Amino acid sequence: MIAIRRCLLILGLSAVVAAGPAVAGDAPSAVGVLEVRVTDHRPAMEQFQWLKVKLGRLALHRKGAARRKGWVDLVPGSPAIDIVPLKDGVYRSLGERQVPIGRYDAVRVNFAAATGALKTGASPTLRPQDTVVAVSLNVSRQANAALVLDLFAEDQTEHRPPRYAVKVKEVRLGR
């Protein structure tokens, strides 16, 4: 019986040590505000009458965390966004999100769907390509930040019907 109590005491102390001391600022309420924006990159966009993209998931990866873990969801999904008019600094905001403060090193973009029409009237085959993009982002309580997803359609047509890959050109920080 004494051996069992001693074992439970050691396990309890180990759990406290493993958890580490509570640090001010590490509370769940320690968040910053991050706005998510979508814009488009010009190549191939002039060929489209409209191109609607729907995000499935968007997530940030905490710096130092294992690649399979440490992801913080930003957008669980989005409405379909026509990216053709989003040029010359114009963007569409997907809203602001509260994000735990800290450093992030990657953004994962998963598309739910893409549909569009060419100016010729043809309906192209669109293949959204999920991706992970490296970033260097520090989220703090002091300043709001914006994460800008620059999307584009890459012409992959060798035959008919027209085929395009919908991709992320870059992810950058905005103000």
N, CA, C and O atoms as a DFTB+ gen file, in Angstrom:
700 C
 N C O
     1  1       0.818      -1.191       0.000
     2  2       0.000       0.000       0.000
     3  2       0.861       1.254       0.000
     4  3       0.575       2.211      -0.719
     5  1       1.925       1.248       0.814
     6  2       2.835       2.396       0.862
     7  2       3.518       2.560      -0.486
     8  3       3.726       3.686      -0.936
     9  1       3.870       1.462      -1.136
    10  2       4.522       1.534      -2.454
    11  2       3.586       2.167      -3.482
    12  3       4.030       2.935      -4.336
    13  1       2.298       1.849      -3.405
    14  2       1.332       2.423      -4.346
    15  2       1.198       3.920      -4.107
    16  3       1.181       4.693      -5.065
    17  1       1.103       4.347      -2.842
    18  2       1.003       5.774      -2.527
    19  2       2.246       6.524      -2.998
    20  3       2.148       7.612      -3.566
    21  1       3.427       5.928      -2.755
    22  2       4.675       6.551      -3.174
    23  2       4.698       6.698      -4.699
    24  3       5.127       7.725      -5.225
    25  1       4.236       5.668      -5.395
    26  2       4.200       5.698      -6.862
    27  2       3.248       6.794      -7.352
    28  3       3.578       7.527      -8.284
    29  1       2.063       6.912      -6.727
    30  2       1.102       7.952      -7.109
    31  2       1.655       9.346      -6.829
    32  3       1.447      10.266      -7.620
    33  1       2.367       9.509      -5.693
    34  2       2.966      10.796      -5.367
    35  2       4.017      11.174      -6.409
    36  3       4.073      12.323      -6.848
    37  1       4.847      10.213      -6.804
    38  2       5.875      10.473      -7.822
    39  2       5.222      10.825      -9.149
    40  3       5.668      11.754      -9.822
    41  1       4.172      10.103      -9.543
    42  2       3.477      10.415     -10.789
    43  2       2.858      11.808     -10.739
    44  3       2.912      12.549     -11.721
    45  1       2.271      12.167      -9.596
    46  2       1.668      13.492      -9.452
    47  2       2.702      14.594      -9.554
    48  3       2.468      15.602     -10.221
    49  1       3.860      14.417      -8.894
    50  2       4.925      15.408      -8.987
    51  2       5.480      15.489     -10.398
    52  3       5.805      16.576     -10.877
    53  1       5.592      14.347     -11.069
    54  2       6.083      14.337     -12.453
    55  2       5.152      15.121     -13.359
    56  3       5.612      15.834     -14.251
    57  1       3.852      14.999     -13.143
    58  2       2.888      15.720     -13.976
    59  2       3.025      17.227     -13.766
    60  3       2.935      17.994     -14.725
    61  1       3.244      17.662     -12.517
    62  2       3.404      19.081     -12.239
    63  2       4.681      19.603     -12.892
    64  3       4.670      20.681     -13.487
    65  1       5.783      18.857     -12.789
    66  2       7.043      19.279     -13.389
    67  2       6.930      19.299     -14.904
    68  3       7.426      20.228     -15.540
    69  1       6.283      18.289     -15.504
    70  2       6.140      18.238     -16.959
    71  2       5.317      19.404     -17.476
    72  3       5.594      19.945     -18.546
    73  1       4.302      19.787     -16.711
    74  2       3.463      20.902     -17.143
    75  2       4.216      22.217     -17.064
    76  3       3.935      23.146     -17.821
    77  1       5.167      22.297     -16.151
    78  2       5.967      23.511     -16.028
    79  2       5.216      24.569     -15.273
    80  3       4.017      24.445     -15.022
    81  1       5.930      25.610     -14.912
    82  2       5.282      26.680     -14.158
    83  2       4.356      27.490     -15.046
    84  3       4.556      27.582     -16.258
    85  1       3.356      28.066     -14.437
    86  2       2.458      28.947     -15.189
    87  2       3.211      30.235     -15.484
    88  3       3.836      30.809     -14.592
    89  1       3.154      30.686     -16.715
    90  2       3.852      31.902     -17.126
    91  2       2.815      32.942     -17.516
    92  3       1.877      32.641     -18.255
    93  1       2.976      34.153     -17.026
    94  2       2.051      35.233     -17.397
    95  2       2.065      35.407     -18.907
    96  3       3.131      35.420     -19.521
    97  1       0.911      35.538     -19.497
    98  2       0.834      35.712     -20.945
    99  2       0.574      34.408     -21.671
   100  3       0.253      34.424     -22.860
   101  1       0.703      33.274     -20.988
   102  2       0.452      31.988     -21.625
   103  2      -0.989      31.539     -21.459
   104  3      -1.368      30.469     -21.934
   105  1      -1.776      32.337     -20.801
   106  2      -3.177      31.983     -20.588
   107  2      -3.911      31.969     -21.918
   108  3      -3.504      32.649     -22.860
   109  1      -5.005      31.190     -22.002
   110  2      -5.761      31.150     -23.243
   111  2      -6.237      32.527     -23.713
   112  3      -6.518      32.718     -24.896
   113  1      -6.325      33.480     -22.789
   114  2      -6.797      34.806     -23.181
   115  2      -5.699      35.627     -23.851
   116  3      -5.966      36.736     -24.312
   117  1      -4.469      35.111     -23.917
   118  2      -3.370      35.838     -24.555
   119  2      -3.470      35.648     -26.065
   120  3      -2.888      34.725     -26.635
   121  1      -4.225      36.548     -26.694
   122  2      -4.458      36.431     -28.136
   123  2      -4.186      37.758     -28.824
   124  3      -4.226      38.826     -28.214
   125  1      -3.912      37.651     -30.105
   126  2      -3.794      38.816     -30.963
   127  2      -4.858      38.710     -32.040
   128  3      -5.535      37.688     -32.147
   129  1      -5.010      39.754     -32.837
   130  2      -6.025      39.757     -33.884
   131  2      -5.338      39.671     -35.241
   132  3      -4.410      40.427     -35.530
   133  1      -5.798      38.755     -36.056
   134  2      -5.250      38.553     -37.388
   135  2      -6.393      38.588     -38.394
   136  3      -7.345      37.815     -38.290
   137  1      -6.295      39.491     -39.369
   138  2      -7.293      39.557     -40.437
   139  2      -6.805      38.687     -41.593
   140  3      -5.624      38.720     -41.939
   141  1      -7.703      37.915     -42.186
   142  2      -7.369      37.074     -43.333
   143  2      -7.952      37.724     -44.583
   144  3      -9.147      38.010     -44.648
   145  1      -7.086      37.956     -45.582
   146  2      -7.506      38.594     -46.831
   147  2      -7.157      37.713     -48.019
   148  3      -6.199      36.940     -47.979
   149  1      -7.947      37.842     -49.074
   150  2      -7.688      37.131     -50.322
   151  2      -7.585      38.150     -51.443
   152  3      -8.392      39.076     -51.528
   153  1      -6.585      37.976     -52.307
   154  2      -6.437      38.794     -53.500
   155  2      -6.033      37.844     -54.626
   156  3      -5.933      36.637     -54.402
   157  1      -5.800      38.363     -55.831
   158  2      -5.371      37.450     -56.890
   159  2      -4.135      37.960     -57.595
   160  3      -3.830      39.152     -57.595
   161  1      -3.442      37.027     -58.189
   162  2      -2.242      37.314     -58.956
   163  2      -2.659      37.335     -60.422
   164  3      -3.483      36.519     -60.836
   165  1      -2.128      38.218     -61.186
   166  2      -2.628      38.482     -62.537
   167  2      -2.463      37.395     -63.602
   168  3      -3.370      37.278     -64.425
   169  1      -1.406      36.595     -63.669
   170  2      -1.304      35.661     -64.796
   171  2      -2.562      34.805     -64.960
   172  3      -3.075      34.237     -63.996
   173  1      -3.032      34.728     -66.171
   174  2      -4.192      33.925     -66.577
   175  2      -5.529      34.483     -66.120
   176  3      -6.567      34.014     -66.589
   177  1      -5.550      35.460     -65.230
   178  2      -6.822      35.963     -64.724
   179  2      -7.576      36.754     -65.784
   180  3      -8.806      36.796     -65.761
   181  1      -6.864      37.378     -66.704
   182  2      -7.514      38.167     -67.758
   183  2      -8.369      37.295     -68.673
   184  3      -9.242      37.802     -69.377
   185  1      -8.125      35.999     -68.665
   186  2      -8.900      35.074     -69.499
   187  2     -10.245      34.719     -68.877
   188  3     -11.122      34.191     -69.562
   189  1     -10.420      35.001     -67.588
   190  2     -11.620      34.594     -66.876
   191  2     -12.670      35.696     -66.827
   192  3     -12.363      36.867     -66.601
   193  1     -13.916      35.289     -67.045
   194  2     -15.055      36.180     -66.813
   195  2     -15.280      36.251     -65.309
   196  3     -15.503      37.325     -64.750
   197  1     -15.218      35.080     -64.660
   198  2     -15.287      34.982     -63.206
   199  2     -14.593      33.693     -62.767
   200  3     -14.531      32.712     -63.509
   201  1     -14.074      33.725     -61.544
   202  2     -13.409      32.553     -60.964
   203  2     -13.672      32.581     -59.472
   204  3     -13.107      33.396     -58.742
   205  1     -14.540      31.676     -59.025
   206  2     -14.904      31.623     -57.612
   207  2     -14.136      30.502     -56.924
   208  3     -14.090      29.364     -57.389
   209  1     -13.537      30.872     -55.797
   210  2     -12.734      29.945     -55.006
   211  2     -13.346      29.864     -53.617
   212  3     -13.737      30.875     -53.033
   213  1     -13.421      28.656     -53.105
   214  2     -13.932      28.445     -51.749
   215  2     -12.853      27.725     -50.951
   216  3     -12.389      26.652     -51.336
   217  1     -12.457      28.340     -49.821
   218  2     -11.464      27.715     -48.958
   219  2     -12.132      26.675     -48.075
   220  3     -13.218      26.895     -47.540
   221  1     -11.464      25.541     -47.932
   222  2     -11.962      24.513     -47.020
   223  2     -11.447      24.769     -45.614
   224  3     -12.217      24.821     -44.655
   225  1     -10.115      24.930     -45.504
   226  2      -9.482      25.212     -44.217
   227  2      -8.260      26.078     -44.444
   228  3      -7.601      26.010     -45.481
   229  1      -7.985      26.881     -43.459
   230  2      -6.788      27.707     -43.454
   231  2      -6.244      27.631     -42.037
   232  3      -6.980      27.849     -41.075
   233  1      -4.954      27.322     -41.903
   234  2      -4.387      27.153     -40.565
   235  2      -2.966      27.696     -40.505
   236  3      -2.239      27.684     -41.498
   237  1      -2.582      28.173     -39.324
   238  2      -1.217      28.621     -39.046
   239  2      -0.501      27.547     -38.248
   240  3      -1.115      26.855     -37.436
   241  1       0.800      27.407     -38.480
   242  2       1.604      26.438     -37.733
   243  2       2.495      27.172     -36.737
   244  3       3.234      28.087     -37.102
   245  1       2.413      26.753     -35.468
   246  2       3.228      27.371     -34.414
   247  2       4.683      26.982     -34.602
   248  3       5.005      25.804     -34.757
   249  1       5.561      27.974     -34.587
   250  2       6.995      27.736     -34.746
   251  2       7.494      26.827     -33.625
   252  3       7.164      27.018     -32.454
   253  1       8.294      25.838     -34.012
   254  2       8.868      24.913     -33.041
   255  2       8.021      23.678     -32.779
   256  3       8.506      22.723     -32.173
   257  1       6.776      23.672     -33.218
   258  2       5.904      22.507     -33.011
   259  2       6.184      21.458     -34.091
   260  3       6.664      21.790     -35.175
   261  1       5.887      20.212     -33.792
   262  2       6.037      19.141     -34.782
   263  2       5.150      19.453     -35.989
   264  3       4.090      20.058     -35.832
   265  1       5.569      19.051     -37.182
   266  2       4.834      19.370     -38.416
   267  2       3.400      18.865     -38.412
   268  3       2.513      19.512     -38.968
   269  1       3.169      17.735     -37.801
   270  2       1.812      17.181     -37.786
   271  2       0.953      17.803     -36.691
   272  3      -0.265      17.626     -36.676
   273  1       1.583      18.526     -35.783
   274  2       0.861      19.159     -34.684
   275  2       1.133      20.647     -34.713
   276  3       1.927      21.116     -35.528
   277  1       0.502      21.379     -33.857
   278  2       0.782      22.802     -33.736
   279  2       0.013      23.683     -34.706
   280  3       0.335      24.863     -34.850
   281  1      -0.993      23.140     -35.373
   282  2      -1.780      23.926     -36.329
   283  2      -2.930      24.615     -35.618
   284  3      -3.644      23.997     -34.829
   285  1      -3.106      25.909     -35.906
   286  2      -4.187      26.721     -35.339
   287  2      -5.109      27.098     -36.490
   288  3      -4.706      27.822     -37.400
   289  1      -6.344      26.610     -36.451
   290  2      -7.299      26.911     -37.528
   291  2      -7.667      28.384     -37.526
   292  3      -7.973      28.960     -36.482
   293  1      -7.634      28.988     -38.716
   294  2      -8.040      30.385     -38.871
   295  2      -9.417      30.484     -39.485
   296  3     -10.286      31.197     -38.983
   297  1      -9.608      29.765     -40.574
   298  2     -10.868      29.824     -41.303
   299  2     -11.333      28.386     -41.523
   300  3     -10.698      27.647     -42.274
   301  1     -12.419      27.980     -40.888
   302  2     -12.909      26.622     -41.086
   303  2     -13.559      26.439     -42.454
   304  3     -13.886      25.316     -42.839
   305  1     -13.743      27.497     -43.164
   306  2     -14.368      27.473     -44.484
   307  2     -14.689      28.903     -44.875
   308  3     -14.658      29.802     -44.034
   309  1     -14.990      29.115     -46.115
   310  2     -15.313      30.478     -46.550
   311  2     -16.408      30.412     -47.590
   312  3     -16.643      29.362     -48.189
   313  1     -17.075      31.524     -47.807
   314  2     -18.017      31.565     -48.931
   315  2     -17.210      31.546     -50.229
   316  3     -16.004      31.792     -50.217
   317  1     -17.868      31.257     -51.333
   318  2     -17.195      31.323     -52.634
   319  2     -16.842      32.780     -52.925
   320  3     -17.692      33.664     -52.824
   321  1     -15.590      33.019     -53.285
   322  2     -15.088      34.371     -53.527
   323  2     -14.672      34.478     -54.988
   324  3     -13.846      33.695     -55.456
   325  1     -15.239      35.440     -55.708
   326  2     -14.812      35.698     -57.084
   327  2     -13.504      36.481     -57.006
   328  3     -13.498      37.633     -56.572
   329  1     -12.394      35.864     -57.424
   330  2     -11.102      36.523     -57.287
   331  2     -10.712      37.361     -58.504
   332  3      -9.706      38.069     -58.455
   333  1     -11.471      37.301     -59.583
   334  2     -11.126      38.073     -60.782
   335  2     -11.095      39.584     -60.518
   336  3     -10.151      40.238     -60.963
   337  1     -12.070      40.174     -59.821
   338  2     -12.012      41.623     -59.599
   339  2     -10.977      42.057     -58.554
   340  3     -10.770      43.254     -58.356
   341  1     -10.336      41.112     -57.895
   342  2      -9.397      41.444     -56.816
   343  2      -8.000      41.679     -57.386
   344  3      -7.143      40.797     -57.336
   345  1      -7.781      42.867     -57.925
   346  2      -6.480      43.191     -58.504
   347  2      -6.088      44.606     -58.117
   348  3      -6.905      45.375     -57.610
   349  1      -4.836      44.938     -58.361
   350  2      -4.327      46.281     -58.088
   351  2      -4.549      46.710     -56.641
   352  3      -4.994      47.827     -56.379
   353  1      -4.238      45.821     -55.709
   354  2      -4.347      46.142     -54.289
   355  2      -5.715      45.916     -53.681
   356  3      -5.903      46.122     -52.482
   357  1      -6.680      45.490     -54.498
   358  2      -8.027      45.200     -53.974
   359  2      -8.008      43.794     -53.375
   360  3      -7.426      42.872     -53.946
   361  1      -8.642      43.647     -52.233
   362  2      -8.709      42.337     -51.586
   363  2     -10.096      42.119     -51.011
   364  3     -10.902      43.044     -50.911
   365  1     -10.352      40.882     -50.638
   366  2     -11.602      40.525     -49.953
   367  2     -11.221      40.012     -48.582
   368  3     -10.419      39.086     -48.462
   369  1     -11.778      40.595     -47.569
   370  2     -11.497      40.166     -46.202
   371  2     -12.392      38.986     -45.834
   372  3     -13.597      38.992     -46.089
   373  1     -11.775      37.981     -45.232
   374  2     -12.546      36.853     -44.701
   375  2     -12.835      37.056     -43.221
   376  3     -13.370      36.175     -42.548
   377  1     -12.469      38.237     -42.729
   378  2     -12.758      38.580     -41.341
   379  2     -11.528      38.515     -40.461
   380  3     -10.456      38.076     -40.879
   381  1     -11.710      38.957     -39.248
   382  2     -10.642      38.936     -38.262
   383  2     -10.831      37.739     -37.345
   384  3     -11.952      37.341     -37.028
   385  1      -9.712      37.183     -36.932
   386  2      -9.730      36.027     -36.042
   387  2      -8.816      36.295     -34.856
   388  3      -7.769      36.926     -35.004
   389  1      -9.202      35.827     -33.704
   390  2      -8.310      35.869     -32.560
   391  2      -7.410      34.643     -32.643
   392  3      -7.873      33.520     -32.844
   393  1      -6.116      34.884     -32.482
   394  2      -5.107      33.836     -32.615
   395  2      -4.214      33.899     -31.389
   396  3      -3.869      34.992     -30.939
   397  1      -3.827      32.746     -30.833
   398  2      -2.892      32.776     -29.704
   399  2      -1.613      33.532     -30.082
   400  3      -1.063      33.339     -31.167
   401  1      -1.153      34.391     -29.173
   402  2       0.064      35.136     -29.474
   403  2       1.232      34.166     -29.600
   404  3       1.243      33.098     -28.987
   405  1       2.204      34.555     -30.401
   406  2       3.389      33.721     -30.587
   407  2       3.889      33.782     -32.015
   408  3       3.391      34.552     -32.836
   409  1       4.881      32.957     -32.293
   410  2       5.494      32.919     -33.611
   411  2       4.926      31.759     -34.415
   412  3       4.674      30.674     -33.891
   413  1       4.732      32.021     -35.711
   414  2       4.214      31.021     -36.637
   415  2       5.146      30.928     -37.837
   416  3       5.715      31.933     -38.263
   417  1       5.305      29.722     -38.386
   418  2       6.269      29.533     -39.478
   419  2       5.677      28.981     -40.772
   420  3       6.401      28.820     -41.754
   421  1       4.385      28.691     -40.792
   422  2       3.777      28.163     -42.019
   423  2       2.275      28.420     -42.030
   424  3       1.641      28.575     -40.986
   425  1       1.726      28.461     -43.242
   426  2       0.279      28.572     -43.449
   427  2      -0.137      27.403     -44.324
   428  3       0.465      27.154     -45.369
   429  1      -1.164      26.690     -43.895
   430  2      -1.717      25.589     -44.694
   431  2      -3.023      26.068     -45.321
   432  3      -3.928      26.531     -44.627
   433  1      -3.105      25.947     -46.648
   434  2      -4.300      26.365     -47.385
   435  2      -4.914      25.132     -48.036
   436  3      -4.277      24.460     -48.848
   437  1      -6.147      24.849     -47.674
   438  2      -6.908      23.759     -48.288
   439  2      -8.112      24.373     -48.993
   440  3      -8.886      25.120     -48.393
   441  1      -8.255      24.051     -50.260
   442  2      -9.386      24.550     -51.041
   443  2     -10.554      23.566     -50.955
   444  3     -10.346      22.353     -50.938
   445  1     -11.763      24.082     -50.901
   446  2     -12.957      23.235     -50.930
   447  2     -13.449      23.080     -52.367
   448  3     -13.914      22.009     -52.756
   449  1     -13.343      24.160     -53.161
   450  2     -13.852      24.111     -54.533
   451  2     -13.376      25.318     -55.320
   452  3     -12.955      26.328     -54.756
   453  1     -13.452      25.190     -56.625
   454  2     -13.193      26.313     -57.532
   455  2     -14.056      26.121     -58.774
   456  3     -14.098      25.034     -59.349
   457  1     -14.739      27.181     -59.179
   458  2     -15.558      27.156     -60.393
   459  2     -15.314      28.454     -61.145
   460  3     -14.944      29.466     -60.551
   461  1     -15.523      28.419     -62.446
   462  2     -15.304      29.641     -63.200
   463  2     -15.768      29.524     -64.631
   464  3     -16.176      28.458     -65.093
   465  1     -15.696      30.646     -65.324
   466  2     -16.038      30.710     -66.747
   467  2     -15.028      31.608     -67.439
   468  3     -14.662      32.667     -66.929
   469  1     -14.585      31.169     -68.602
   470  2     -13.680      31.980     -69.406
   471  2     -14.472      33.020     -70.174
   472  3     -15.678      32.866     -70.366
   473  1     -13.809      34.072     -70.613
   474  2     -14.476      35.114     -71.400
   475  2     -14.976      34.572     -72.734
   476  3     -15.861      35.162     -73.353
   477  1     -14.415      33.455     -73.177
   478  2     -14.865      32.814     -74.418
   479  2     -16.180      32.081     -74.221
   480  3     -16.804      31.653     -75.192
   481  1     -16.613      31.931     -72.952
   482  2     -17.831      31.192     -72.642
   483  2     -17.557      29.753     -72.228
   484  3     -18.452      29.067     -71.734
   485  1     -16.325      29.291     -72.427
   486  2     -15.980      27.916     -72.053
   487  2     -15.929      27.766     -70.538
   488  3     -15.585      28.697     -69.810
   489  1     -16.285      26.557     -70.085
   490  2     -16.182      26.227     -68.666
   491  2     -14.932      25.379     -68.471
   492  3     -14.925      24.202     -68.831
   493  1     -13.881      25.953     -67.910
   494  2     -12.638      25.207     -67.767
   495  2     -12.703      24.197     -66.625
   496  3     -13.516      24.324     -65.710
   497  1     -11.843      23.203     -66.696
   498  2     -11.635      22.299     -65.575
   499  2     -10.698      23.013     -64.617
   500  3      -9.615      23.446     -65.009
   501  1     -11.110      23.137     -63.364
   502  2     -10.304      23.826     -62.353
   503  2      -9.880      22.830     -61.286
   504  3     -10.708      22.103     -60.736
   505  1      -8.603      22.803     -61.003
   506  2      -8.059      21.883     -60.001
   507  2      -7.365      22.677     -58.903
   508  3      -6.208      23.067     -59.062
   509  1      -8.047      22.921     -57.801
   510  2      -7.403      23.629     -56.693
   511  2      -6.296      22.765     -56.086
   512  3      -6.470      21.559     -55.911
   513  1      -5.168      23.380     -55.770
   514  2      -4.043      22.640     -55.210
   515  2      -3.763      23.104     -53.789
   516  3      -3.315      24.227     -53.558
   517  1      -4.039      22.208     -52.840
   518  2      -3.754      22.495     -51.438
   519  2      -2.246      22.644     -51.270
   520  3      -1.465      22.019     -51.987
   521  1      -1.851      23.477     -50.316
   522  2      -0.424      23.730     -50.145
   523  2      -0.103      24.186     -48.734
   524  3      -0.985      24.593     -47.977
   525  1       1.173      24.110     -48.398
   526  2       1.715      24.696     -47.175
   527  2       2.776      25.689     -47.612
   528  3       3.671      25.350     -48.386
   529  1       2.674      26.922     -47.113
   530  2       3.586      27.998     -47.495
   531  2       4.336      28.467     -46.251
   532  3       3.727      28.714     -45.210
   533  1       5.662      28.589     -46.361
   534  2       6.477      29.081     -45.248
   535  2       6.227      30.577     -45.047
   536  3       6.162      31.340     -46.011
   537  1       6.091      30.979     -43.803
   538  2       5.938      32.390     -43.444
   539  2       6.746      32.660     -42.183
   540  3       7.184      31.732     -41.503
   541  1       6.934      33.905     -41.886
   542  2       7.522      34.306     -40.617
   543  2       6.563      35.331     -40.029
   544  3       6.517      36.479     -40.472
   545  1       5.802      34.910     -39.034
   546  2       4.728      35.735     -38.494
   547  2       4.800      35.734     -36.976
   548  3       4.915      34.683     -36.346
   549  1       4.732      36.914     -36.408
   550  2       4.686      37.054     -34.958
   551  2       3.374      37.737     -34.604
   552  3       3.159      38.896     -34.957
   553  1       2.507      37.030     -33.917
   554  2       1.221      37.577     -33.505
   555  2       1.379      38.107     -32.079
   556  3       1.797      37.385     -31.174
   557  1       1.035      39.386     -31.901
   558  2       1.132      39.996     -30.578
   559  2      -0.184      40.675     -30.231
   560  3      -1.071      40.810     -31.074
   561  1      -0.295      41.095     -28.992
   562  2      -1.502      41.803     -28.559
   563  2      -1.457      43.270     -28.957
   564  3      -2.495      43.931     -28.990
   565  1      -0.266      43.792     -29.262
   566  2      -0.120      45.219     -29.490
   567  2      -0.690      45.695     -30.820
   568  3      -1.244      46.792     -30.893
   569  1      -0.565      44.902     -31.859
   570  2      -0.969      45.390     -33.182
   571  2      -1.739      44.318     -33.946
   572  3      -1.415      43.133     -33.877
   573  1      -2.751      44.751     -34.667
   574  2      -3.466      43.838     -35.553
   575  2      -2.601      43.601     -36.779
   576  3      -1.867      44.490     -37.210
   577  1      -2.688      42.405     -37.336
   578  2      -1.935      42.066     -38.539
   579  2      -2.905      41.511     -39.565
   580  3      -4.031      41.132     -39.242
   581  1      -2.449      41.471     -40.802
   582  2      -3.257      40.896     -41.875
   583  2      -2.425      39.852     -42.596
   584  3      -1.247      40.066     -42.879
   585  1      -3.036      38.746     -42.883
   586  2      -2.428      37.667     -43.645
   587  2      -3.090      37.687     -45.017
   588  3      -4.299      37.480     -45.121
   589  1      -2.316      37.933     -46.069
   590  2      -2.856      38.089     -47.418
   591  2      -2.523      36.854     -48.247
   592  3      -1.351      36.518     -48.420
   593  1      -3.544      36.183     -48.758
   594  2      -3.371      35.028     -49.641
   595  2      -3.496      35.521     -51.075
   596  3      -4.554      36.004     -51.477
   597  1      -2.438      35.404     -51.837
   598  2      -2.425      35.840     -53.235
   599  2      -2.638      34.600     -54.097
   600  3      -1.738      33.770     -54.230
   601  1      -3.833      34.474     -54.683
   602  2      -4.212      33.286     -55.448
   603  2      -4.102      33.554     -56.944
   604  3      -4.152      34.701     -57.387
   605  1      -3.952      32.482     -57.714
   606  2      -3.927      32.621     -59.167
   607  2      -4.341      31.311     -59.826
   608  3      -4.407      30.262     -59.186
   609  1      -4.614      31.401     -61.110
   610  2      -4.956      30.226     -61.911
   611  2      -3.859      30.031     -62.940
   612  3      -3.586      30.919     -63.748
   613  1      -3.235      28.870     -62.906
   614  2      -2.155      28.551     -63.840
   615  2      -2.712      27.739     -64.999
   616  3      -3.309      26.680     -64.802
   617  1      -2.513      28.243     -66.195
   618  2      -3.011      27.567     -67.396
   619  2      -2.227      26.280     -67.608
   620  3      -1.010      26.313     -67.788
   621  1      -2.919      25.156     -67.589
   622  2      -2.308      23.844     -67.813
   623  2      -2.921      23.165     -69.027
   624  3      -2.917      21.940     -69.141
   625  1      -3.443      23.978     -69.928
   626  2      -4.140      23.452     -71.097
   627  2      -3.138      22.992     -72.151
   628  3      -2.343      23.782     -72.660
   629  1      -3.191      21.733     -72.459
   630  2      -2.433      21.196     -73.583
   631  2      -3.413      20.743     -74.659
   632  3      -3.091      20.718     -75.847
   633  1      -4.590      20.395     -74.225
   634  2      -5.644      19.921     -75.120
   635  2      -6.934      20.606     -74.706
   636  3      -6.922      21.469     -73.829
   637  1      -8.007      20.247     -75.303
   638  2      -9.319      20.725     -74.905
   639  2      -9.927      19.710     -73.966
   640  3      -9.628      18.528     -74.138
   641  1     -10.722      20.038     -73.024
   642  2     -11.174      21.372     -72.626
   643  2     -10.069      22.108     -71.859
   644  3      -9.099      21.492     -71.416
   645  1     -10.224      23.432     -71.704
   646  2      -9.228      24.210     -70.969
   647  2      -9.110      23.716     -69.527
   648  3     -10.108      23.368     -68.896
   649  1      -7.879      23.690     -69.016
   650  2      -7.643      23.212     -67.654
   651  2      -6.696      24.180     -66.936
   652  3      -5.683      24.609     -67.488
   653  1      -7.053      24.510     -65.695
   654  2      -6.258      25.429     -64.887
   655  2      -6.074      24.854     -63.493
   656  3      -6.966      24.206     -62.946
   657  1      -4.898      25.103     -62.932
   658  2      -4.643      24.784     -61.529
   659  2      -4.830      26.067     -60.737
   660  3      -4.249      27.096     -61.082
   661  1      -5.623      26.023     -59.691
   662  2      -5.805      27.173     -58.812
   663  2      -4.811      26.999     -57.669
   664  3      -4.846      26.006     -56.942
   665  1      -3.914      27.994     -57.522
   666  2      -2.804      27.873     -56.582
   667  2      -2.662      29.133     -55.728
   668  3      -3.266      30.174     -55.987
   669  1      -1.833      28.978     -54.698
   670  2      -1.422      30.109     -53.882
   671  2      -0.100      30.603     -54.460
   672  3       0.885      29.866     -54.492
   673  1      -0.085      31.848     -54.914
   674  2       1.144      32.456     -55.433
   675  2       2.084      32.764     -54.277
   676  3       3.270      32.435     -54.318
   677  1       1.535      33.401     -53.244
   678  2       2.310      33.711     -52.062
   679  2       1.383      34.034     -50.904
   680  3       0.199      34.313     -51.090
   681  1       1.936      33.990     -49.727
   682  2       1.250      34.446     -48.514
   683  2       2.146      35.522     -47.929
   684  3       3.336      35.297     -47.706
   685  1       1.577      36.682     -47.684
   686  2       2.389      37.780     -47.156
   687  2       1.634      38.500     -46.033
   688  3       0.434      38.302     -45.838
   689  1       2.347      39.309     -45.330
   690  2       1.748      40.102     -44.269
   691  2       1.315      41.431     -44.841
   692  3       2.012      42.020     -45.667
   693  1       0.179      41.896     -44.408
   694  2      -0.341      43.196     -44.844
   695  2      -0.588      44.066     -43.638
   696  3      -0.399      43.639     -42.499
   697  1      -1.001      45.261     -43.887
   698  2      -1.335      46.196     -42.796
   699  2      -2.796      46.556     -42.887
   700  3      -3.293      47.330     -42.069
